[in-house]
Amino acid sequence: MEKIEQTWRQVYPNHPFEYSFFTEEFENLFGDDEEFSTMLFQFTFIAIIVACLGLYGLASFSADQKTKEIGIRKVLSAPSTNIAMLVIKEYGLLIVAANLLAWPIMWLVLNS
């Protein structure tokens, strides 16, 4: 760096020698974007957790509403897979439909 500064002073004696490193410039330009990206990831994670808790609560409420039906099926010796499908089928189809809609839209947005 000293050699570059000496050469600069020989060629341009009236102009001050100022320099900066690319990493510093890069940090100044994109530091805020990295912070925003981190914050966006955190809020997205929280939103997904809240959505999962809501779905879990909705499924629990639905299962609670079907307590008598589940009890009757158990008494009549229905397999537990059928009982699980009774509870899962209602929301599983909605989740699959939502994913079938969301994945292509996400792919288009990310590729544009």
Biopython code that builds the backbone (N, CA, C, O; Angstrom):
import numpy as np
from Bio.PDB.StructureBuilder import StructureBuilder

atoms = [
    (1, "MET", "N", (0.819, -1.183, 0.000)),
    (1, "MET", "CA", (0.000, 0.000, 0.000)),
    (1, "MET", "C", (0.872, 1.258, 0.000)),
    (1, "MET", "O", (0.516, 2.269, -0.606)),
    (2, "GLU", "N", (2.025, 1.185, 0.691)),
    (2, "GLU", "CA", (2.926, 2.334, 0.726)),
    (2, "GLU", "C", (3.502, 2.620, -0.650)),
    (2, "GLU", "O", (3.660, 3.779, -1.036)),
    (3, "LYS", "N", (3.810, 1.576, -1.380)),
    (3, "LYS", "CA", (4.363, 1.745, -2.724)),
    (3, "LYS", "C", (3.336, 2.406, -3.650)),
    (3, "LYS", "O", (3.686, 3.265, -4.459)),
    (4, "ILE", "N", (2.082, 2.004, -3.527)),
    (4, "ILE", "CA", (1.018, 2.607, -4.331)),
    (4, "ILE", "C", (0.859, 4.083, -3.963)),
    (4, "ILE", "O", (0.676, 4.935, -4.833)),
    (5, "GLU", "N", (0.930, 4.370, -2.664)),
    (5, "GLU", "CA", (0.790, 5.761, -2.226)),
    (5, "GLU", "C", (1.946, 6.623, -2.728)),
    (5, "GLU", "O", (1.735, 7.761, -3.145)),
    (6, "GLN", "N", (3.155, 6.092, -2.690)),
    (6, "GLN", "CA", (4.310, 6.841, -3.204)),
    (6, "GLN", "C", (4.163, 7.120, -4.700)),
    (6, "GLN", "O", (4.434, 8.228, -5.163)),
    (7, "THR", "N", (3.732, 6.108, -5.445)),
    (7, "THR", "CA", (3.537, 6.277, -6.881)),
    (7, "THR", "C", (2.460, 7.322, -7.146)),
    (7, "THR", "O", (2.603, 8.156, -8.039)),
    (8, "TRP", "N", (1.393, 7.274, -6.375)),
    (8, "TRP", "CA", (0.308, 8.246, -6.536)),
    (8, "TRP", "C", (0.827, 9.668, -6.312)),
    (8, "TRP", "O", (0.510, 10.574, -7.082)),
    (9, "ARG", "N", (1.610, 9.859, -5.276)),
    (9, "ARG", "CA", (2.132, 11.199, -4.962)),
    (9, "ARG", "C", (3.101, 11.703, -6.023)),
    (9, "ARG", "O", (3.223, 12.907, -6.251)),
    (10, "GLN", "N", (3.785, 10.766, -6.666)),
    (10, "GLN", "CA", (4.678, 11.185, -7.742)),
    (10, "GLN", "C", (3.883, 11.622, -8.976)),
    (10, "GLN", "O", (4.224, 12.611, -9.626)),
    (11, "VAL", "N", (2.818, 10.871, -9.291)),
    (11, "VAL", "CA", (2.040, 11.167, -10.484)),
    (11, "VAL", "C", (1.091, 12.335, -10.257)),
    (11, "VAL", "O", (0.973, 13.213, -11.112)),
    (12, "TYR", "N", (0.411, 12.353, -9.107)),
    (12, "TYR", "CA", (-0.575, 13.400, -8.792)),
    (12, "TYR", "C", (-0.200, 14.069, -7.463)),
    (12, "TYR", "O", (-0.807, 13.756, -6.439)),
    (13, "PRO", "N", (0.730, 14.932, -7.452)),
    (13, "PRO", "CA", (1.174, 15.517, -6.175)),
    (13, "PRO", "C", (0.139, 16.448, -5.528)),
    (13, "PRO", "O", (0.185, 16.660, -4.316)),
    (14, "ASN", "N", (-0.784, 17.001, -6.305)),
    (14, "ASN", "CA", (-1.758, 17.946, -5.745)),
    (14, "ASN", "C", (-3.048, 17.285, -5.265)),
    (14, "ASN", "O", (-3.888, 17.947, -4.656)),
    (15, "HIS", "N", (-3.213, 16.006, -5.527)),
    (15, "HIS", "CA", (-4.437, 15.305, -5.138)),
    (15, "HIS", "C", (-4.147, 14.350, -3.972)),
    (15, "HIS", "O", (-3.149, 13.630, -3.983)),
    (16, "PRO", "N", (-5.023, 14.353, -2.976)),
    (16, "PRO", "CA", (-4.777, 13.455, -1.834)),
    (16, "PRO", "C", (-5.008, 11.996, -2.227)),
    (16, "PRO", "O", (-5.836, 11.687, -3.084)),
    (17, "PHE", "N", (-4.270, 11.128, -1.591)),
    (17, "PHE", "CA", (-4.404, 9.692, -1.823)),
    (17, "PHE", "C", (-5.475, 9.143, -0.880)),
    (17, "PHE", "O", (-5.284, 9.094, 0.335)),
    (18, "GLU", "N", (-6.599, 8.734, -1.456)),
    (18, "GLU", "CA", (-7.705, 8.167, -0.682)),
    (18, "GLU", "C", (-8.030, 6.798, -1.250)),
    (18, "GLU", "O", (-8.058, 6.606, -2.466)),
    (19, "TYR", "N", (-8.268, 5.875, -0.382)),
    (19, "TYR", "CA", (-8.596, 4.525, -0.834)),
    (19, "TYR", "C", (-9.588, 3.892, 0.131)),
    (19, "TYR", "O", (-9.756, 4.343, 1.264)),
    (20, "SER", "N", (-10.234, 2.847, -0.338)),
    (20, "SER", "CA", (-11.119, 2.041, 0.517)),
    (20, "SER", "C", (-11.122, 0.622, -0.028)),
    (20, "SER", "O", (-10.893, 0.393, -1.216)),
    (21, "PHE", "N", (-11.378, -0.296, 0.836)),
    (21, "PHE", "CA", (-11.406, -1.700, 0.448)),
    (21, "PHE", "C", (-12.800, -2.074, -0.048)),
    (21, "PHE", "O", (-13.800, -1.504, 0.388)),
    (22, "PHE", "N", (-12.850, -3.020, -0.947)),
    (22, "PHE", "CA", (-14.113, -3.451, -1.530)),
    (22, "PHE", "C", (-15.035, -4.029, -0.461)),
    (22, "PHE", "O", (-16.248, -3.822, -0.510)),
    (23, "THR", "N", (-14.479, -4.741, 0.487)),
    (23, "THR", "CA", (-15.326, -5.350, 1.525)),
    (23, "THR", "C", (-16.044, -4.281, 2.344)),
    (23, "THR", "O", (-17.196, -4.460, 2.738)),
    (24, "GLU", "N", (-15.351, -3.162, 2.599)),
    (24, "GLU", "CA", (-15.993, -2.079, 3.344)),
    (24, "GLU", "C", (-17.115, -1.441, 2.525)),
    (24, "GLU", "O", (-18.192, -1.158, 3.050)),
    (25, "GLU", "N", (-16.856, -1.215, 1.235)),
    (25, "GLU", "CA", (-17.882, -0.648, 0.358)),
    (25, "GLU", "C", (-19.073, -1.590, 0.238)),
    (25, "GLU", "O", (-20.226, -1.161, 0.261)),
    (26, "PHE", "N", (-18.781, -2.862, 0.112)),
    (26, "PHE", "CA", (-19.841, -3.868, 0.003)),
    (26, "PHE", "C", (-20.694, -3.871, 1.266)),
    (26, "PHE", "O", (-21.921, -3.938, 1.193)),
    (27, "GLU", "N", (-20.050, -3.798, 2.408)),
    (27, "GLU", "CA", (-20.781, -3.772, 3.683)),
    (27, "GLU", "C", (-21.639, -2.512, 3.790)),
    (27, "GLU", "O", (-22.769, -2.570, 4.274)),
    (28, "ASN", "N", (-21.114, -1.389, 3.345)),
    (28, "ASN", "CA", (-21.896, -0.150, 3.385)),
    (28, "ASN", "C", (-23.108, -0.216, 2.466)),
    (28, "ASN", "O", (-24.177, 0.295, 2.799)),
    (29, "LEU", "N", (-22.938, -0.848, 1.307)),
    (29, "LEU", "CA", (-24.039, -0.915, 0.345)),
    (29, "LEU", "C", (-25.109, -1.921, 0.739)),
    (29, "LEU", "O", (-26.302, -1.645, 0.611)),
    (30, "PHE", "N", (-24.684, -3.091, 1.220)),
    (30, "PHE", "CA", (-25.627, -4.185, 1.410)),
    (30, "PHE", "C", (-25.821, -4.617, 2.861)),
    (30, "PHE", "O", (-26.465, -5.636, 3.113)),
    (31, "GLY", "N", (-25.289, -3.880, 3.803)),
    (31, "GLY", "CA", (-25.467, -4.231, 5.217)),
    (31, "GLY", "C", (-26.920, -4.160, 5.649)),
    (31, "GLY", "O", (-27.402, -5.030, 6.374)),
    (32, "ASP", "N", (-27.622, -3.117, 5.201)),
    (32, "ASP", "CA", (-29.036, -2.961, 5.564)),
    (32, "ASP", "C", (-29.888, -4.071, 4.954)),
    (32, "ASP", "O", (-30.831, -4.556, 5.580)),
    (33, "ASP", "N", (-29.551, -4.468, 3.729)),
    (33, "ASP", "CA", (-30.305, -5.538, 3.081)),
    (33, "ASP", "C", (-30.144, -6.862, 3.822)),
    (33, "ASP", "O", (-31.097, -7.633, 3.936)),
    (34, "GLU", "N", (-28.958, -7.123, 4.318)),
    (34, "GLU", "CA", (-28.736, -8.353, 5.076)),
    (34, "GLU", "C", (-29.523, -8.341, 6.386)),
    (34, "GLU", "O", (-30.088, -9.360, 6.783)),
    (35, "GLU", "N", (-29.559, -7.201, 7.048)),
    (35, "GLU", "CA", (-30.345, -7.086, 8.280)),
    (35, "GLU", "C", (-31.831, -7.273, 7.994)),
    (35, "GLU", "O", (-32.528, -7.957, 8.744)),
    (36, "PHE", "N", (-32.316, -6.667, 6.912)),
    (36, "PHE", "CA", (-33.715, -6.817, 6.533)),
    (36, "PHE", "C", (-34.036, -8.269, 6.200)),
    (36, "PHE", "O", (-35.099, -8.772, 6.564)),
    (37, "SER", "N", (-33.129, -8.935, 5.515)),
    (37, "SER", "CA", (-33.328, -10.344, 5.169)),
    (37, "SER", "C", (-33.412, -11.208, 6.423)),
    (37, "SER", "O", (-34.259, -12.097, 6.510)),
    (38, "THR", "N", (-32.555, -10.955, 7.374)),
    (38, "THR", "CA", (-32.589, -11.709, 8.636)),
    (38, "THR", "C", (-33.895, -11.467, 9.377)),
    (38, "THR", "O", (-34.508, -12.408, 9.881)),
    (39, "MET", "N", (-34.322, -10.210, 9.445)),
    (39, "MET", "CA", (-35.568, -9.881, 10.139)),
    (39, "MET", "C", (-36.771, -10.495, 9.416)),
    (39, "MET", "O", (-37.694, -10.995, 10.058)),
    (40, "LEU", "N", (-36.759, -10.455, 8.086)),
    (40, "LEU", "CA", (-37.841, -11.058, 7.308)),
    (40, "LEU", "C", (-37.918, -12.565, 7.542)),
    (40, "LEU", "O", (-39.011, -13.118, 7.659)),
    (41, "PHE", "N", (-36.769, -13.229, 7.611)),
    (41, "PHE", "CA", (-36.739, -14.665, 7.894)),
    (41, "PHE", "C", (-37.325, -14.953, 9.273)),
    (41, "PHE", "O", (-38.090, -15.905, 9.429)),
    (42, "GLN", "N", (-36.983, -14.157, 10.257)),
    (42, "GLN", "CA", (-37.496, -14.377, 11.608)),
    (42, "GLN", "C", (-39.011, -14.200, 11.662)),
    (42, "GLN", "O", (-39.705, -15.011, 12.276)),
    (43, "PHE", "N", (-39.529, -13.155, 11.028)),
    (43, "PHE", "CA", (-40.980, -12.942, 11.031)),
    (43, "PHE", "C", (-41.701, -14.032, 10.239)),
    (43, "PHE", "O", (-42.800, -14.442, 10.611)),
    (44, "THR", "N", (-41.098, -14.496, 9.162)),
    (44, "THR", "CA", (-41.695, -15.591, 8.390)),
    (44, "THR", "C", (-41.763, -16.856, 9.230)),
    (44, "THR", "O", (-42.769, -17.565, 9.215)),
    (45, "PHE", "N", (-40.697, -17.138, 9.959)),
    (45, "PHE", "CA", (-40.676, -18.313, 10.831)),
    (45, "PHE", "C", (-41.761, -18.215, 11.895)),
    (45, "PHE", "O", (-42.451, -19.198, 12.167)),
    (46, "ILE", "N", (-41.917, -17.050, 12.495)),
    (46, "ILE", "CA", (-42.958, -16.849, 13.506)),
    (46, "ILE", "C", (-44.341, -17.023, 12.894)),
    (46, "ILE", "O", (-45.218, -17.623, 13.516)),
    (47, "ALA", "N", (-44.552, -16.505, 11.678)),
    (47, "ALA", "CA", (-45.851, -16.636, 11.007)),
    (47, "ALA", "C", (-46.170, -18.094, 10.717)),
    (47, "ALA", "O", (-47.318, -18.516, 10.856)),
    (48, "ILE", "N", (-45.171, -18.865, 10.317)),
    (48, "ILE", "CA", (-45.391, -20.291, 10.048)),
    (48, "ILE", "C", (-45.732, -21.024, 11.334)),
    (48, "ILE", "O", (-46.609, -21.887, 11.333)),
    (49, "ILE", "N", (-45.067, -20.704, 12.417)),
    (49, "ILE", "CA", (-45.363, -21.336, 13.715)),
    (49, "ILE", "C", (-46.789, -20.997, 14.147)),
    (49, "ILE", "O", (-47.516, -21.879, 14.604)),
    (50, "VAL", "N", (-47.196, -19.749, 14.013)),
    (50, "VAL", "CA", (-48.557, -19.350, 14.398)),
    (50, "VAL", "C", (-49.591, -20.069, 13.530)),
    (50, "VAL", "O", (-50.625, -20.510, 14.031)),
    (51, "ALA", "N", (-49.309, -20.187, 12.221)),
    (51, "ALA", "CA", (-50.232, -20.889, 11.329)),
    (51, "ALA", "C", (-50.345, -22.362, 11.711)),
    (51, "ALA", "O", (-51.440, -22.923, 11.696)),
    (52, "CYS", "N", (-49.226, -22.989, 12.051)),
    (52, "CYS", "CA", (-49.261, -24.396, 12.469)),
    (52, "CYS", "C", (-50.028, -24.568, 13.771)),
    (52, "CYS", "O", (-50.776, -25.533, 13.931)),
    (53, "LEU", "N", (-49.847, -23.640, 14.695)),
    (53, "LEU", "CA", (-50.603, -23.715, 15.950)),
    (53, "LEU", "C", (-52.095, -23.545, 15.697)),
    (53, "LEU", "O", (-52.912, -24.219, 16.324)),
    (54, "GLY", "N", (-52.451, -22.654, 14.787)),
    (54, "GLY", "CA", (-53.862, -22.477, 14.436)),
    (54, "GLY", "C", (-54.438, -23.726, 13.799)),
    (54, "GLY", "O", (-55.565, -24.116, 14.103)),
    (55, "LEU", "N", (-53.674, -24.357, 12.918)),
    (55, "LEU", "CA", (-54.135, -25.592, 12.286)),
    (55, "LEU", "C", (-54.272, -26.712, 13.312)),
    (55, "LEU", "O", (-55.215, -27.501, 13.262)),
    (56, "TYR", "N", (-53.328, -26.771, 14.234)),
    (56, "TYR", "CA", (-53.407, -27.777, 15.300)),
    (56, "TYR", "C", (-54.642, -27.534, 16.170)),
    (56, "TYR", "O", (-55.345, -28.481, 16.522)),
    (57, "GLY", "N", (-54.907, -26.284, 16.516)),
    (57, "GLY", "CA", (-56.090, -25.962, 17.324)),
    (57, "GLY", "C", (-57.379, -26.294, 16.593)),
    (57, "GLY", "O", (-58.328, -26.792, 17.197)),
    (58, "LEU", "N", (-57.417, -26.021, 15.295)),
    (58, "LEU", "CA", (-58.601, -26.327, 14.500)),
    (58, "LEU", "C", (-58.829, -27.836, 14.411)),
    (58, "LEU", "O", (-59.965, -28.301, 14.506)),
    (59, "ALA", "N", (-57.752, -28.595, 14.229)),
    (59, "ALA", "CA", (-57.879, -30.052, 14.178)),
    (59, "ALA", "C", (-58.301, -30.606, 15.537)),
    (59, "ALA", "O", (-59.106, -31.536, 15.604)),
    (60, "SER", "N", (-57.767, -30.046, 16.612)),
    (60, "SER", "CA", (-58.169, -30.491, 17.949)),
    (60, "SER", "C", (-59.640, -30.190, 18.210)),
    (60, "SER", "O", (-60.361, -31.015, 18.771)),
    (61, "PHE", "N", (-60.075, -29.014, 17.803)),
    (61, "PHE", "CA", (-61.488, -28.656, 17.961)),
    (61, "PHE", "C", (-62.374, -29.602, 17.165)),
    (61, "PHE", "O", (-63.413, -30.043, 17.655)),
    (62, "SER", "N", (-61.967, -29.914, 15.939)),
    (62, "SER", "CA", (-62.737, -30.832, 15.104)),
    (62, "SER", "C", (-62.787, -32.231, 15.719)),
    (62, "SER", "O", (-63.833, -32.881, 15.709)),
    (63, "ALA", "N", (-61.660, -32.688, 16.249)),
    (63, "ALA", "CA", (-61.627, -34.005, 16.894)),
    (63, "ALA", "C", (-62.494, -34.004, 18.152)),
    (63, "ALA", "O", (-63.154, -34.998, 18.455)),
    (64, "ASP", "N", (-62.492, -32.898, 18.874)),
    (64, "ASP", "CA", (-63.326, -32.793, 20.065)),
    (64, "ASP", "C", (-64.811, -32.834, 19.702)),
    (64, "ASP", "O", (-65.618, -33.402, 20.438)),
    (65, "GLN", "N", (-65.166, -32.232, 18.569)),
    (65, "GLN", "CA", (-66.556, -32.266, 18.112)),
    (65, "GLN", "C", (-66.970, -33.678, 17.694)),
    (65, "GLN", "O", (-68.150, -34.025, 17.757)),
    (66, "LYS", "N", (-66.008, -34.485, 17.271)),
    (66, "LYS", "CA", (-66.308, -35.840, 16.792)),
    (66, "LYS", "C", (-66.027, -36.904, 17.854)),
    (66, "LYS", "O", (-65.830, -38.073, 17.522)),
    (67, "THR", "N", (-66.006, -36.514, 19.107)),
    (67, "THR", "CA", (-65.683, -37.449, 20.187)),
    (67, "THR", "C", (-66.653, -38.615, 20.222)),
    (67, "THR", "O", (-66.239, -39.764, 20.374)),
    (68, "LYS", "N", (-67.929, -38.333, 20.085)),
    (68, "LYS", "CA", (-68.925, -39.421, 20.132)),
    (68, "LYS", "C", (-68.746, -40.365, 18.954)),
    (68, "LYS", "O", (-68.806, -41.584, 19.119)),
    (69, "GLU", "N", (-68.525, -39.807, 17.760)),
    (69, "GLU", "CA", (-68.345, -40.649, 16.581)),
    (69, "GLU", "C", (-67.097, -41.513, 16.711)),
    (69, "GLU", "O", (-67.106, -42.688, 16.343)),
    (70, "ILE", "N", (-66.034, -40.932, 17.228)),
    (70, "ILE", "CA", (-64.800, -41.697, 17.421)),
    (70, "ILE", "C", (-65.013, -42.783, 18.463)),
    (70, "ILE", "O", (-64.534, -43.905, 18.299)),
    (71, "GLY", "N", (-65.731, -42.456, 19.539)),
    (71, "GLY", "CA", (-66.018, -43.456, 20.579)),
    (71, "GLY", "C", (-66.832, -44.611, 20.029)),
    (71, "GLY", "O", (-66.542, -45.768, 20.331)),
    (72, "ILE", "N", (-67.845, -44.318, 19.226)),
    (72, "ILE", "CA", (-68.672, -45.385, 18.646)),
    (72, "ILE", "C", (-67.837, -46.258, 17.720)),
    (72, "ILE", "O", (-67.978, -47.481, 17.717)),
    (73, "ARG", "N", (-66.981, -45.639, 16.945)),
    (73, "ARG", "CA", (-66.121, -46.428, 16.047)),
    (73, "ARG", "C", (-65.166, -47.311, 16.842)),
    (73, "ARG", "O", (-64.901, -48.446, 16.444)),
    (74, "LYS", "N", (-64.646, -46.806, 17.962)),
    (74, "LYS", "CA", (-63.759, -47.612, 18.811)),
    (74, "LYS", "C", (-64.504, -48.791, 19.407)),
    (74, "LYS", "O", (-63.973, -49.900, 19.459)),
    (75, "VAL", "N", (-65.741, -48.561, 19.862)),
    (75, "VAL", "CA", (-66.545, -49.640, 20.454)),
    (75, "VAL", "C", (-66.823, -50.719, 19.411)),
    (75, "VAL", "O", (-66.833, -51.909, 19.726)),
    (76, "LEU", "N", (-67.045, -50.300, 18.184)),
    (76, "LEU", "CA", (-67.316, -51.251, 17.113)),
    (76, "LEU", "C", (-66.029, -51.803, 16.492)),
    (76, "LEU", "O", (-66.061, -52.395, 15.413)),
    (77, "SER", "N", (-64.895, -51.607, 17.182)),
    (77, "SER", "CA", (-63.569, -52.136, 16.839)),
    (77, "SER", "C", (-63.073, -51.688, 15.468)),
    (77, "SER", "O", (-62.585, -52.494, 14.676)),
    (78, "ALA", "N", (-63.201, -50.422, 15.207)),
    (78, "ALA", "CA", (-62.633, -49.870, 13.978)),
    (78, "ALA", "C", (-61.119, -49.736, 14.160)),
    (78, "ALA", "O", (-60.650, -49.398, 15.247)),
    (79, "PRO", "N", (-60.365, -49.999, 13.106)),
    (79, "PRO", "CA", (-58.905, -49.835, 13.228)),
    (79, "PRO", "C", (-58.538, -48.371, 13.484)),
    (79, "PRO", "O", (-59.222, -47.449, 13.039)),
    (80, "SER", "N", (-57.449, -48.192, 14.207)),
    (80, "SER", "CA", (-57.055, -46.825, 14.565)),
    (80, "SER", "C", (-56.648, -46.008, 13.333)),
    (80, "SER", "O", (-56.718, -44.779, 13.361)),
    (81, "THR", "N", (-56.224, -46.674, 12.258)),
    (81, "THR", "CA", (-55.896, -45.931, 11.033)),
    (81, "THR", "C", (-57.149, -45.279, 10.440)),
    (81, "THR", "O", (-57.081, -44.169, 9.912)),
    (82, "ASN", "N", (-58.283, -45.962, 10.526)),
    (82, "ASN", "CA", (-59.532, -45.373, 10.031)),
    (82, "ASN", "C", (-59.947, -44.173, 10.868)),
    (82, "ASN", "O", (-60.444, -43.179, 10.340)),
    (83, "ILE", "N", (-59.741, -44.272, 12.166)),
    (83, "ILE", "CA", (-60.099, -43.163, 13.052)),
    (83, "ILE", "C", (-59.177, -41.970, 12.788)),
    (83, "ILE", "O", (-59.626, -40.825, 12.765)),
    (84, "ALA", "N", (-57.894, -42.245, 12.591)),
    (84, "ALA", "CA", (-56.947, -41.166, 12.286)),
    (84, "ALA", "C", (-57.300, -40.520, 10.950)),
    (84, "ALA", "O", (-57.241, -39.297, 10.818)),
    (85, "MET", "N", (-57.662, -41.321, 9.972)),
    (85, "MET", "CA", (-58.033, -40.778, 8.668)),
    (85, "MET", "C", (-59.297, -39.923, 8.764)),
    (85, "MET", "O", (-59.456, -38.961, 8.012)),
    (86, "LEU", "N", (-60.189, -40.270, 9.682)),
    (86, "LEU", "CA", (-61.406, -39.486, 9.885)),
    (86, "LEU", "C", (-61.052, -38.053, 10.286)),
    (86, "LEU", "O", (-61.664, -37.096, 9.813)),
    (87, "VAL", "N", (-60.064, -37.922, 11.154)),
    (87, "VAL", "CA", (-59.670, -36.600, 11.631)),
    (87, "VAL", "C", (-58.774, -35.901, 10.599)),
    (87, "VAL", "O", (-58.926, -34.702, 10.367)),
    (88, "ILE", "N", (-57.847, -36.633, 9.983)),
    (88, "ILE", "CA", (-56.867, -36.039, 9.079)),
    (88, "ILE", "C", (-57.465, -35.679, 7.727)),
    (88, "ILE", "O", (-57.067, -34.691, 7.110)),
    (89, "LYS", "N", (-58.420, -36.479, 7.265)),
    (89, "LYS", "CA", (-58.959, -36.298, 5.919)),
    (89, "LYS", "C", (-59.518, -34.900, 5.694)),
    (89, "LYS", "O", (-59.345, -34.318, 4.623)),
    (90, "GLU", "N", (-60.176, -34.378, 6.687)),
    (90, "GLU", "CA", (-60.830, -33.071, 6.550)),
    (90, "GLU", "C", (-59.826, -31.954, 6.259)),
    (90, "GLU", "O", (-60.074, -31.102, 5.406)),
    (91, "TYR", "N", (-58.700, -31.959, 6.965)),
    (91, "TYR", "CA", (-57.723, -30.889, 6.801)),
    (91, "TYR", "C", (-56.585, -31.285, 5.873)),
    (91, "TYR", "O", (-55.927, -30.414, 5.304)),
    (92, "GLY", "N", (-56.345, -32.547, 5.712)),
    (92, "GLY", "CA", (-55.288, -33.001, 4.814)),
    (92, "GLY", "C", (-55.543, -32.589, 3.383)),
    (92, "GLY", "O", (-54.626, -32.171, 2.676)),
    (93, "LEU", "N", (-56.796, -32.707, 2.951)),
    (93, "LEU", "CA", (-57.132, -32.306, 1.586)),
    (93, "LEU", "C", (-56.948, -30.799, 1.390)),
    (93, "LEU", "O", (-56.495, -30.358, 0.334)),
    (94, "LEU", "N", (-57.296, -30.025, 2.394)),
    (94, "LEU", "CA", (-57.099, -28.572, 2.305)),
    (94, "LEU", "C", (-55.615, -28.210, 2.250)),
    (94, "LEU", "O", (-55.220, -27.303, 1.517)),
    (95, "ILE", "N", (-54.809, -28.910, 3.014)),
    (95, "ILE", "CA", (-53.368, -28.648, 3.019)),
    (95, "ILE", "C", (-52.752, -29.020, 1.673)),
    (95, "ILE", "O", (-51.918, -28.284, 1.147)),
    (96, "VAL", "N", (-53.156, -30.149, 1.121)),
    (96, "VAL", "CA", (-52.643, -30.568, -0.186)),
    (96, "VAL", "C", (-53.068, -29.563, -1.262)),
    (96, "VAL", "O", (-52.264, -29.192, -2.117)),
    (97, "ALA", "N", (-54.322, -29.127, -1.221)),
    (97, "ALA", "CA", (-54.804, -28.155, -2.212)),
    (97, "ALA", "C", (-54.048, -26.829, -2.085)),
    (97, "ALA", "O", (-53.698, -26.215, -3.092)),
    (98, "ALA", "N", (-53.804, -26.398, -0.876)),
    (98, "ALA", "CA", (-53.065, -25.150, -0.663)),
    (98, "ALA", "C", (-51.642, -25.268, -1.189)),
    (98, "ALA", "O", (-51.122, -24.323, -1.782)),
    (99, "ASN", "N", (-51.008, -26.415, -0.979)),
    (99, "ASN", "CA", (-49.652, -26.615, -1.485)),
    (99, "ASN", "C", (-49.630, -26.681, -3.001)),
    (99, "ASN", "O", (-48.710, -26.158, -3.630)),
    (100, "LEU", "N", (-50.633, -27.319, -3.598)),
    (100, "LEU", "CA", (-50.684, -27.391, -5.059)),
    (100, "LEU", "C", (-50.853, -26.005, -5.681)),
    (100, "LEU", "O", (-50.382, -25.762, -6.792)),
    (101, "LEU", "N", (-51.511, -25.113, -4.981)),
    (101, "LEU", "CA", (-51.641, -23.742, -5.460)),
    (101, "LEU", "C", (-50.387, -22.906, -5.159)),
    (101, "LEU", "O", (-49.967, -22.094, -5.983)),
    (102, "ALA", "N", (-49.807, -23.106, -4.002)),
    (102, "ALA", "CA", (-48.715, -22.241, -3.557)),
    (102, "ALA", "C", (-47.387, -22.548, -4.235)),
    (102, "ALA", "O", (-46.646, -21.619, -4.558)),
    (103, "TRP", "N", (-47.063, -23.805, -4.460)),
    (103, "TRP", "CA", (-45.752, -24.156, -5.021)),
    (103, "TRP", "C", (-45.532, -23.581, -6.410)),
    (103, "TRP", "O", (-44.473, -22.997, -6.642)),
    (104, "PRO", "N", (-46.462, -23.708, -7.349)),
    (104, "PRO", "CA", (-46.196, -23.095, -8.658)),
    (104, "PRO", "C", (-46.098, -21.561, -8.601)),
    (104, "PRO", "O", (-45.282, -20.965, -9.304)),
    (105, "ILE", "N", (-46.918, -20.935, -7.776)),
    (105, "ILE", "CA", (-46.855, -19.481, -7.643)),
    (105, "ILE", "C", (-45.514, -19.081, -7.059)),
    (105, "ILE", "O", (-44.894, -18.123, -7.521)),
    (106, "MET", "N", (-45.062, -19.804, -6.050)),
    (106, "MET", "CA", (-43.766, -19.519, -5.437)),
    (106, "MET", "C", (-42.652, -19.683, -6.446)),
    (106, "MET", "O", (-41.736, -18.861, -6.492)),
    (107, "TRP", "N", (-42.709, -20.732, -7.263)),
    (107, "TRP", "CA", (-41.673, -20.983, -8.259)),
    (107, "TRP", "C", (-41.631, -19.843, -9.285)),
    (107, "TRP", "O", (-40.552, -19.393, -9.671)),
    (108, "LEU", "N", (-42.792, -19.384, -9.721)),
    (108, "LEU", "CA", (-42.841, -18.296, -10.683)),
    (108, "LEU", "C", (-42.284, -16.999, -10.095)),
    (108, "LEU", "O", (-41.538, -16.280, -10.759)),
    (109, "VAL", "N", (-42.646, -16.711, -8.863)),
    (109, "VAL", "CA", (-42.164, -15.476, -8.225)),
    (109, "VAL", "C", (-40.646, -15.534, -8.007)),
    (109, "VAL", "O", (-39.951, -14.545, -8.242)),
    (110, "LEU", "N", (-40.139, -16.662, -7.570)),
    (110, "LEU", "CA", (-38.706, -16.758, -7.301)),
    (110, "LEU", "C", (-37.889, -16.748, -8.589)),
    (110, "LEU", "O", (-36.751, -16.280, -8.586)),
    (111, "ASN", "N", (-38.437, -17.244, -9.672)),
    (111, "ASN", "CA", (-37.684, -17.245, -10.932)),
    (111, "ASN", "C", (-37.793, -15.926, -11.682)),
    (111, "ASN", "O", (-37.049, -15.696, -12.636)),
    (112, "SER", "N", (-38.697, -15.067, -11.270)),
    (112, "SER", "CA", (-38.787, -13.766, -11.921)),
    (112, "SER", "C", (-38.023, -12.790, -11.107)),
    (112, "SER", "O", (-37.954, -11.612, -11.460)),
]
sb = StructureBuilder()
sb.init_structure("model")
sb.init_model(0)
sb.init_chain("A")
sb.init_seg("    ")
for serial, (resi, resn, name, xyz) in enumerate(atoms, 1):
    if name == "N":
        sb.init_residue(resn, " ", resi, " ")
    sb.init_atom(name, np.array(xyz, "f"), 0.0, 1.0, " ", f" {name:<3s}", serial, name[0])
structure = sb.get_structure()
